[in-house]
Amino acid sequence: MTNRLLPLEEPFTNEIEEVLSRYPAVDGKIIALFRTFANSRRFLEKGVPNLLDDNSPLGLKDREIVILRVTANTNCEYEWGVHVAVFGKKAGFTEGQFADICQSSINRDLWSPEECLLLNVVDQLCFRGNIGQPDLEEFQHRYTADTQLEIFALCGTYHTVSFVANAANLAPEPFAARFPSRD
């Protein structure tokens, strides 16, 4: 018997169907990641808080900078590609920024000073679990307490999402972007 993590296929149990009905669908189909979450009703309901609602204290581009950088840092092409395809253009990214956000070092000429700070903070959270001085002071000056907490929650959530997608070896969604060449 294998316990390999795989996306569930229809038909779903009534309990799982009810929870999945609250998840967004693409062309009427629940994406593989959410169907993978469905291996555990508890995880499906509680494991990944929904931070993609319209009530976020972060602007769309800042939110997507965090998500794209975390998923690039965790080598999660699946989730990176979904976010590029679904939110990237709406958030105002350029093609150069999509490519750059996947590199180990960013090209500061492609980003505003505030975006550079956010990218640097995300990298520190991903690789050190903390923010060093003087970046912490600048971060606390630039972001309110609620936006700081949102950034921390997004980093943690998208680490979890990346772990699930990578461990399940999810193939990219047909509509999703693919990683550019990376250094």
FIKOLZA-1660 file (N, C-alpha, C; in steps of 0.1 Angstrom, whole numbers, plus 5000, padded with zeros to 4 digits):
% residues 183
   i   px   py   pz ch aa at
   1 5008 4988 5000  A  M  N
   1 5000 5000 5000  A  M CA
   1 5009 5012 5000  A  M  C
   2 5005 5022 4992  A  T  N
   2 5013 5035 4991  A  T CA
   2 5005 5046 4998  A  T  C
   3 5012 5055 5004  A  N  N
   3 5006 5067 5010  A  N CA
   3 5010 5079 5002  A  N  C
   4 5013 5077 4989  A  R  N
   4 5017 5088 4981  A  R CA
   4 5006 5099 4980  A  R  C
   5 5010 5111 4982  A  L  N
   5 5001 5122 4982  A  L CA
   5 4997 5125 4967  A  L  C
   6 4984 5123 4964  A  L  N
   6 4979 5125 4950  A  L CA
   6 4967 5134 4951  A  L  C
   7 4964 5141 4940  A  P  N
   7 4951 5148 4939  A  P CA
   7 4940 5138 4939  A  P  C
   8 4929 5141 4947  A  L  N
   8 4917 5132 4946  A  L CA
   8 4910 5135 4933  A  L  C
   9 4904 5125 4928  A  E  N
   9 4896 5126 4916  A  E CA
   9 4881 5125 4919  A  E  C
  10 4872 5130 4911  A  E  N
  10 4858 5129 4913  A  E CA
  10 4854 5114 4911  A  E  C
  11 4844 5109 4917  A  P  N
  11 4835 5116 4926  A  P CA
  11 4841 5118 4940  A  P  C
  12 4838 5129 4946  A  F  N
  12 4843 5132 4960  A  F CA
  12 4832 5128 4969  A  F  C
  13 4836 5126 4982  A  T  N
  13 4826 5123 4992  A  T CA
  13 4818 5136 4993  A  T  C
  14 4806 5135 4999  A  N  N
  14 4797 5147 5001  A  N CA
  14 4805 5157 5010  A  N  C
  15 4812 5152 5020  A  E  N
  15 4819 5162 5029  A  E CA
  15 4830 5169 5022  A  E  C
  16 4837 5162 5014  A  I  N
  16 4848 5169 5006  A  I CA
  16 4842 5178 4996  A  I  C
  17 4832 5173 4989  A  E  N
  17 4826 5181 4979  A  E CA
  17 4821 5195 4984  A  E  C
  18 4815 5194 4997  A  E  N
  18 4810 5206 5003  A  E CA
  18 4821 5216 5006  A  E  C
  19 4833 5211 5011  A  V  N
  19 4844 5220 5014  A  V CA
  19 4850 5225 5001  A  V  C
  20 4852 5216 4991  A  L  N
  20 4858 5221 4978  A  L CA
  20 4849 5231 4971  A  L  C
  21 4836 5231 4973  A  S  N
  21 4828 5240 4967  A  S CA
  21 4831 5255 4971  A  S  C
  22 4838 5257 4982  A  R  N
  22 4842 5270 4986  A  R CA
  22 4856 5274 4980  A  R  C
  23 4862 5265 4973  A  Y  N
  23 4875 5268 4966  A  Y CA
  23 4872 5273 4952  A  Y  C
  24 4881 5282 4947  A  P  N
  24 4879 5287 4934  A  P CA
  24 4882 5276 4924  A  P  C
  25 4875 5276 4913  A  A  N
  25 4876 5267 4902  A  A CA
  25 4881 5274 4889  A  A  C
  26 4889 5267 4881  A  V  N
  26 4893 5273 4868  A  V CA
  26 4886 5265 4857  A  V  C
  27 4879 5272 4849  A  D  N
  27 4871 5265 4839  A  D CA
  27 4862 5254 4845  A  D  C
  28 4857 5256 4856  A  G  N
  28 4848 5247 4863  A  G CA
  28 4854 5235 4870  A  G  C
  29 4868 5235 4870  A  K  N
  29 4875 5224 4876  A  K CA
  29 4883 5228 4887  A  K  C
  30 4883 5221 4898  A  I  N
  30 4892 5224 4910  A  I CA
  30 4906 5220 4906  A  I  C
  31 4916 5229 4908  A  I  N
  31 4929 5226 4904  A  I CA
  31 4935 5215 4913  A  I  C
  32 4946 5209 4908  A  A  N
  32 4952 5197 4915  A  A CA
  32 4956 5200 4929  A  A  C
  33 4962 5212 4932  A  L  N
  33 4966 5215 4945  A  L CA
  33 4955 5214 4955  A  L  C
  34 4943 5219 4952  A  F  N
  34 4932 5219 4961  A  F CA
  34 4927 5205 4963  A  F  C
  35 4927 5197 4952  A  R  N
  35 4923 5183 4953  A  R CA
  35 4933 5175 4961  A  R  C
  36 4945 5179 4961  A  T  N
  36 4955 5173 4969  A  T CA
  36 4953 5176 4984  A  T  C
  37 4949 5188 4987  A  F  N
  37 4946 5192 5001  A  F CA
  37 4934 5183 5006  A  F  C
  38 4926 5179 4997  A  A  N
  38 4914 5171 5000  A  A CA
  38 4916 5157 5006  A  A  C
  39 4929 5153 5005  A  N  N
  39 4932 5140 5012  A  N CA
  39 4930 5141 5027  A  N  C
  40 4929 5153 5032  A  S  N
  40 4925 5155 5046  A  S CA
  40 4915 5166 5047  A  S  C
  41 4903 5162 5052  A  R  N
  41 4893 5173 5054  A  R CA
  41 4898 5184 5063  A  R  C
  42 4905 5180 5074  A  R  N
  42 4910 5189 5083  A  R CA
  42 4919 5199 5076  A  R  C
  43 4929 5194 5068  A  F  N
  43 4938 5202 5061  A  F CA
  43 4931 5211 5051  A  F  C
  44 4921 5205 5044  A  L  N
  44 4913 5213 5034  A  L CA
  44 4906 5224 5040  A  L  C
  45 4901 5223 5053  A  E  N
  45 4894 5233 5059  A  E CA
  45 4903 5243 5067  A  E  C
  46 4914 5238 5073  A  K  N
  46 4922 5246 5082  A  K CA
  46 4937 5248 5079  A  K  C
  47 4942 5239 5070  A  G  N
  47 4956 5239 5068  A  G CA
  47 4962 5251 5061  A  G  C
  48 4955 5257 5053  A  V  N
  48 4960 5269 5045  A  V CA
  48 4949 5279 5046  A  V  C
  49 4952 5290 5054  A  P  N
  49 4942 5300 5055  A  P CA
  49 4940 5307 5042  A  P  C
  50 4928 5312 5039  A  N  N
  50 4926 5319 5027  A  N CA
  50 4930 5333 5028  A  N  C
  51 4942 5336 5023  A  L  N
  51 4947 5350 5023  A  L CA
  51 4945 5357 5010  A  L  C
  52 4938 5352 5001  A  L  N
  52 4936 5358 4988  A  L CA
  52 4923 5365 4986  A  L  C
  53 4917 5369 4997  A  D  N
  53 4904 5376 4996  A  D CA
  53 4907 5391 4994  A  D  C
  54 4896 5398 4992  A  D  N
  54 4897 5413 4989  A  D CA
  54 4899 5421 5002  A  D  C
  55 4900 5415 5014  A  N  N
  55 4902 5422 5026  A  N CA
  55 4916 5423 5031  A  N  C
  56 4925 5419 5023  A  S  N
  56 4939 5419 5026  A  S CA
  56 4944 5433 5028  A  S  C
  57 4952 5436 5039  A  P  N
  57 4957 5449 5041  A  P CA
  57 4969 5452 5031  A  P  C
  58 4973 5442 5024  A  L  N
  58 4984 5444 5014  A  L CA
  58 4978 5447 5000  A  L  C
  59 4984 5455 4992  A  G  N
  59 4980 5457 4978  A  G CA
  59 4983 5444 4971  A  G  C
  60 4977 5442 4959  A  L  N
  60 4978 5430 4951  A  L CA
  60 4993 5428 4947  A  L  C
  61 5000 5438 4943  A  K  N
  61 5013 5435 4938  A  K CA
  61 5022 5431 4950  A  K  C
  62 5021 5437 4961  A  D  N
  62 5029 5433 4973  A  D CA
  62 5026 5419 4977  A  D  C
  63 5013 5415 4977  A  R  N
  63 5009 5402 4980  A  R CA
  63 5016 5392 4971  A  R  C
  64 5015 5395 4958  A  E  N
  64 5020 5386 4948  A  E CA
  64 5036 5385 4948  A  E  C
  65 5042 5396 4951  A  I  N
  65 5057 5396 4953  A  I CA
  65 5060 5386 4963  A  I  C
  66 5053 5386 4975  A  V  N
  66 5056 5376 4985  A  V CA
  66 5054 5362 4980  A  V  C
  67 5043 5360 4974  A  I  N
  67 5039 5346 4970  A  I CA
  67 5049 5341 4959  A  I  C
  68 5052 5350 4949  A  L  N
  68 5061 5345 4938  A  L CA
  68 5075 5343 4943  A  L  C
  69 5080 5351 4952  A  R  N
  69 5093 5350 4957  A  R CA
  69 5094 5337 4966  A  R  C
  70 5084 5335 4975  A  V  N
  70 5085 5323 4983  A  V CA
  70 5084 5310 4974  A  V  C
  71 5075 5310 4964  A  T  N
  71 5074 5298 4956  A  T CA
  71 5086 5296 4947  A  T  C
  72 5093 5307 4943  A  A  N
  72 5105 5306 4936  A  A CA
  72 5116 5301 4945  A  A  C
  73 5117 5306 4957  A  N  N
  73 5127 5301 4967  A  N CA
  73 5125 5287 4970  A  N  C
  74 5113 5282 4970  A  T  N
  74 5111 5268 4974  A  T CA
  74 5110 5259 4961  A  T  C
  75 5114 5264 4950  A  N  N
  75 5114 5257 4937  A  N CA
  75 5100 5251 4934  A  N  C
  76 5090 5258 4937  A  C  N
  76 5076 5253 4934  A  C CA
  76 5070 5259 4922  A  C  C
  77 5074 5253 4910  A  E  N
  77 5070 5258 4897  A  E CA
  77 5055 5258 4896  A  E  C
  78 5049 5247 4902  A  Y  N
  78 5034 5246 4901  A  Y CA
  78 5027 5259 4906  A  Y  C
  79 5030 5262 4919  A  E  N
  79 5022 5274 4925  A  E CA
  79 5027 5287 4919  A  E  C
  80 5040 5288 4916  A  W  N
  80 5045 5300 4910  A  W CA
  80 5038 5303 4896  A  W  C
  81 5036 5292 4888  A  G  N
  81 5030 5293 4875  A  G CA
  81 5015 5297 4876  A  G  C
  82 5008 5291 4886  A  V  N
  82 4994 5295 4888  A  V CA
  82 4993 5310 4891  A  V  C
  83 5001 5314 4900  A  H  N
  83 5000 5329 4904  A  H CA
  83 5004 5338 4893  A  H  C
  84 5014 5335 4885  A  V  N
  84 5018 5343 4874  A  V CA
  84 5006 5344 4864  A  V  C
  85 5000 5332 4861  A  A  N
  85 4989 5332 4851  A  A CA
  85 4976 5339 4856  A  A  C
  86 4973 5337 4869  A  V  N
  86 4960 5342 4874  A  V CA
  86 4961 5356 4879  A  V  C
  87 4972 5360 4885  A  F  N
  87 4973 5373 4892  A  F CA
  87 4984 5382 4886  A  F  C
  88 4993 5377 4879  A  G  N
  88 5005 5384 4875  A  G CA
  88 5003 5397 4867  A  G  C
  89 4996 5396 4857  A  K  N
  89 4994 5408 4848  A  K CA
  89 4985 5418 4856  A  K  C
  90 4974 5413 4862  A  K  N
  90 4965 5422 4870  A  K CA
  90 4973 5430 4881  A  K  C
  91 4983 5423 4886  A  A  N
  91 4992 5430 4897  A  A CA
  91 5002 5440 4891  A  A  C
  92 5003 5439 4878  A  G  N
  92 5012 5449 4871  A  G CA
  92 5027 5445 4870  A  G  C
  93 5029 5432 4870  A  F  N
  93 5043 5427 4868  A  F CA
  93 5047 5428 4853  A  F  C
  94 5060 5431 4851  A  T  N
  94 5065 5430 4837  A  T CA
  94 5071 5416 4835  A  T  C
  95 5073 5413 4822  A  E  N
  95 5079 5400 4819  A  E CA
  95 5093 5399 4826  A  E  C
  96 5100 5410 4826  A  G  N
  96 5114 5410 4832  A  G CA
  96 5113 5408 4847  A  G  C
  97 5102 5413 4854  A  Q  N
  97 5101 5410 4868  A  Q CA
  97 5097 5395 4871  A  Q  C
  98 5089 5389 4862  A  F  N
  98 5086 5375 4864  A  F CA
  98 5099 5367 4863  A  F  C
  99 5107 5370 4854  A  A  N
  99 5120 5363 4853  A  A CA
  99 5129 5366 4864  A  A  C
 100 5130 5378 4868  A  D  N
 100 5139 5382 4879  A  D CA
 100 5136 5377 4892  A  D  C
 101 5123 5376 4895  A  I  N
 101 5119 5371 4908  A  I CA
 101 5123 5357 4911  A  I  C
 102 5126 5350 4901  A  C  N
 102 5131 5336 4902  A  C CA
 102 5146 5334 4903  A  C  C
 103 5153 5345 4902  A  Q  N
 103 5168 5345 4903  A  Q CA
 103 5172 5345 4918  A  Q  C
 104 5184 5340 4920  A  S  N
 104 5189 5340 4934  A  S CA
 104 5191 5355 4939  A  S  C
 105 5195 5364 4931  A  S  N
 105 5197 5378 4934  A  S CA
 105 5189 5386 4925  A  S  C
 106 5181 5395 4930  A  I  N
 106 5173 5404 4921  A  I CA
 106 5181 5415 4915  A  I  C
 107 5176 5420 4904  A  N  N
 107 5181 5431 4897  A  N CA
 107 5173 5443 4902  A  N  C
 108 5179 5451 4911  A  R  N
 108 5173 5462 4918  A  R CA
 108 5168 5473 4908  A  R  C
 109 5173 5473 4896  A  D  N
 109 5168 5483 4886  A  D CA
 109 5153 5479 4881  A  D  C
 110 5149 5467 4883  A  L  N
 110 5136 5463 4879  A  L CA
 110 5125 5465 4889  A  L  C
 111 5129 5469 4901  A  W  N
 111 5119 5470 4912  A  W CA
 111 5120 5484 4919  A  W  C
 112 5109 5489 4925  A  S  N
 112 5110 5501 4933  A  S CA
 112 5118 5498 4946  A  S  C
 113 5122 5509 4953  A  P  N
 113 5129 5506 4965  A  P CA
 113 5121 5499 4975  A  P  C
 114 5108 5501 4976  A  E  N
 114 5099 5494 4985  A  E CA
 114 5098 5480 4981  A  E  C
 115 5097 5477 4968  A  E  N
 115 5096 5463 4964  A  E CA
 115 5109 5456 4967  A  E  C
 116 5121 5462 4965  A  C  N
 116 5134 5456 4968  A  C CA
 116 5134 5453 4983  A  C  C
 117 5129 5462 4992  A  L  N
 117 5129 5459 5006  A  L CA
 117 5120 5446 5009  A  L  C
 118 5108 5446 5003  A  L  N
 118 5099 5434 5005  A  L CA
 118 5106 5421 5000  A  L  C
 119 5112 5421 4988  A  L  N
 119 5119 5410 4983  A  L CA
 119 5130 5405 4993  A  L  C
 120 5138 5415 4998  A  N  N
 120 5149 5412 5007  A  N CA
 120 5143 5406 5020  A  N  C
 121 5132 5412 5025  A  V  N
 121 5126 5407 5037  A  V CA
 121 5121 5392 5035  A  V  C
 122 5115 5390 5024  A  V  N
 122 5110 5376 5021  A  V CA
 122 5121 5366 5021  A  V  C
 123 5132 5370 5014  A  D  N
 123 5144 5361 5014  A  D CA
 123 5149 5358 5028  A  D  C
 124 5150 5369 5036  A  Q  N
 124 5155 5367 5049  A  Q CA
 124 5146 5357 5057  A  Q  C
 125 5133 5359 5056  A  L  N
 125 5123 5351 5063  A  L CA
 125 5124 5336 5058  A  L  C
 126 5126 5335 5045  A  C  N
 126 5127 5321 5039  A  C CA
 126 5140 5314 5043  A  C  C
 127 5151 5321 5044  A  F  N
 127 5164 5315 5046  A  F CA
 127 5169 5316 5060  A  F  C
 128 5164 5326 5067  A  R  N
 128 5169 5328 5081  A  R CA
 128 5159 5327 5092  A  R  C
 129 5146 5328 5087  A  G  N
 129 5135 5328 5097  A  G CA
 129 5134 5341 5105  A  G  C
 130 5141 5351 5101  A  N  N
 130 5141 5364 5108  A  N CA
 130 5146 5375 5099  A  N  C
 131 5144 5387 5103  A  I  N
 131 5148 5399 5095  A  I CA
 131 5159 5406 5103  A  I  C
 132 5170 5408 5096  A  G  N
 132 5182 5414 5103  A  G CA
 132 5181 5430 5103  A  G  C
 133 5188 5436 5111  A  Q  N
 133 5189 5450 5112  A  Q CA
 133 5198 5455 5100  A  Q  C
 134 5196 5466 5093  A  P  N
 134 5186 5476 5096  A  P CA
 134 5173 5474 5088  A  P  C
 135 5173 5462 5081  A  D  N
 135 5161 5459 5073  A  D CA
 135 5148 5459 5082  A  D  C
 136 5150 5453 5094  A  L  N
 136 5138 5452 5103  A  L CA
 136 5132 5466 5106  A  L  C
 137 5141 5475 5109  A  E  N
 137 5136 5489 5112  A  E CA
 137 5129 5495 5100  A  E  C
 138 5135 5494 5088  A  E  N
 138 5129 5499 5076  A  E CA
 138 5115 5492 5073  A  E  C
 139 5115 5479 5075  A  F  N
 139 5103 5471 5073  A  F CA
 139 5092 5476 5083  A  F  C
 140 5096 5477 5095  A  Q  N
 140 5086 5482 5105  A  Q CA
 140 5081 5496 5103  A  Q  C
 141 5090 5504 5097  A  H  N
 141 5086 5518 5094  A  H CA
 141 5077 5518 5082  A  H  C
 142 5079 5510 5072  A  R  N
 142 5072 5510 5059  A  R CA
 142 5058 5503 5060  A  R  C
 143 5058 5492 5068  A  Y  N
 143 5046 5484 5069  A  Y CA
 143 5039 5485 5083  A  Y  C
 144 5026 5486 5083  A  T  N
 144 5018 5486 5096  A  T CA
 144 5019 5472 5102  A  T  C
 145 5015 5472 5114  A  A  N
 145 5015 5459 5121  A  A CA
 145 5006 5449 5114  A  A  C
 146 4994 5453 5109  A  D  N
 146 4986 5443 5102  A  D CA
 146 4992 5438 5089  A  D  C
 147 4999 5447 5082  A  T  N
 147 5005 5443 5069  A  T CA
 147 5017 5434 5072  A  T  C
 148 5025 5437 5083  A  Q  N
 148 5036 5428 5087  A  Q CA
 148 5031 5414 5089  A  Q  C
 149 5020 5413 5097  A  L  N
 149 5015 5400 5100  A  L CA
 149 5010 5393 5087  A  L  C
 150 5004 5400 5078  A  E  N
 150 4999 5394 5066  A  E CA
 150 5011 5389 5058  A  E  C
 151 5022 5396 5057  A  I  N
 151 5034 5392 5050  A  I CA
 151 5040 5379 5057  A  I  C
 152 5040 5378 5070  A  F  N
 152 5045 5366 5077  A  F CA
 152 5036 5355 5074  A  F  C
 153 5022 5357 5074  A  A  N
 153 5013 5346 5071  A  A CA
 153 5014 5341 5057  A  A  C
 154 5016 5351 5048  A  L  N
 154 5018 5346 5034  A  L CA
 154 5030 5338 5032  A  L  C
 155 5041 5342 5038  A  C  N
 155 5054 5334 5038  A  C CA
 155 5052 5320 5043  A  C  C
 156 5045 5319 5055  A  G  N
 156 5043 5306 5060  A  G CA
 156 5034 5298 5052  A  G  C
 157 5023 5304 5048  A  T  N
 157 5013 5297 5040  A  T CA
 157 5019 5291 5027  A  T  C
 158 5026 5300 5020  A  Y  N
 158 5031 5295 5007  A  Y CA
 158 5043 5286 5008  A  Y  C
 159 5050 5286 5020  A  H  N
 159 5059 5275 5022  A  H CA
 159 5051 5262 5023  A  H  C
 160 5040 5262 5031  A  T  N
 160 5032 5250 5032  A  T CA
 160 5027 5246 5018  A  T  C
 161 5021 5255 5011  A  V  N
 161 5016 5252 4997  A  V CA
 161 5027 5246 4989  A  V  C
 162 5039 5252 4989  A  S  N
 162 5050 5247 4981  A  S CA
 162 5054 5233 4986  A  S  C
 163 5054 5230 4999  A  F  N
 163 5058 5217 5003  A  F CA
 163 5048 5206 4998  A  F  C
 164 5035 5210 4999  A  V  N
 164 5025 5200 4994  A  V CA
 164 5026 5198 4979  A  V  C
 165 5027 5209 4971  A  A  N
 165 5028 5207 4957  A  A CA
 165 5040 5200 4952  A  A  C
 166 5052 5203 4959  A  N  N
 166 5064 5197 4955  A  N CA
 166 5064 5182 4959  A  N  C
 167 5059 5179 4972  A  A  N
 167 5059 5165 4976  A  A CA
 167 5050 5157 4968  A  A  C
 168 5039 5163 4964  A  A  N
 168 5029 5155 4955  A  A CA
 168 5034 5155 4941  A  A  C
 169 5044 5162 4938  A  N  N
 169 5050 5162 4924  A  N CA
 169 5039 5166 4914  A  N  C
 170 5032 5177 4917  A  L  N
 170 5021 5181 4908  A  L CA
 170 5026 5187 4895  A  L  C
 171 5020 5182 4885  A  A  N
 171 5024 5187 4871  A  A CA
 171 5018 5201 4870  A  A  C
 172 5024 5210 4863  A  P  N
 172 5018 5223 4861  A  P CA
 172 5004 5223 4855  A  P  C
 173 4996 5232 4859  A  E  N
 173 4982 5233 4854  A  E CA
 173 4984 5237 4839  A  E  C
 174 4975 5233 4830  A  P  N
 174 4976 5237 4816  A  P CA
 174 4977 5252 4813  A  P  C
 175 4971 5260 4821  A  F  N
 175 4971 5274 4819  A  F CA
 175 4982 5281 4826  A  F  C
 176 4990 5274 4834  A  A  N
 176 5000 5281 4842  A  A CA
 176 5013 5284 4835  A  A  C
 177 5020 5294 4840  A  A  N
 177 5033 5298 4834  A  A CA
 177 5043 5288 4839  A  A  C
 178 5054 5288 4832  A  R  N
 178 5066 5279 4836  A  R CA
 178 5077 5288 4840  A  R  C
 179 5086 5282 4849  A  F  N
 179 5097 5290 4853  A  F CA
 179 5106 5294 4841  A  F  C
 180 5111 5306 4842  A  P  N
 180 5121 5311 4832  A  P CA
 180 5135 5304 4835  A  P  C
 181 5144 5306 4827  A  S  N
 181 5158 5301 4830  A  S CA
 181 5162 5307 4843  A  S  C
 182 5168 5299 4851  A  R  N
 182 5172 5303 4865  A  R CA
 182 5187 5302 4867  A  R  C
 183 5192 5311 4875  A  D  N
 183 5207 5309 4879  A  D CA
 183 5209 5300 4890  A  D  C
% end
